[in-house]
């Protein structure tokens, strides 16, 4: 498969978290983005991608909580853009 690099604008902390993630996590994120873009015109694939994304987000959330992320800290992070 031929690949091409694209750039996405994300908040600085998101970019830092991605860069600091292990290679296997970076690969999973790339797969999610690739699949999500591909399925924009395919409802069945879109639903599958949504379910997969939700599972991944649940896993990320569990890891974040295990590392000490609380609802208050998360709210502070989300409010930084204001």
Secondary structure, 3 states (H helix, E strand, C coil): CCCCCCCCCCCHHHHHHHHHCCHHHHHHHHHHHHHHHHHHHCHHHHHHHHHHHHHHHHHHHHHHHHCCCCHHHHHHHHHCCC
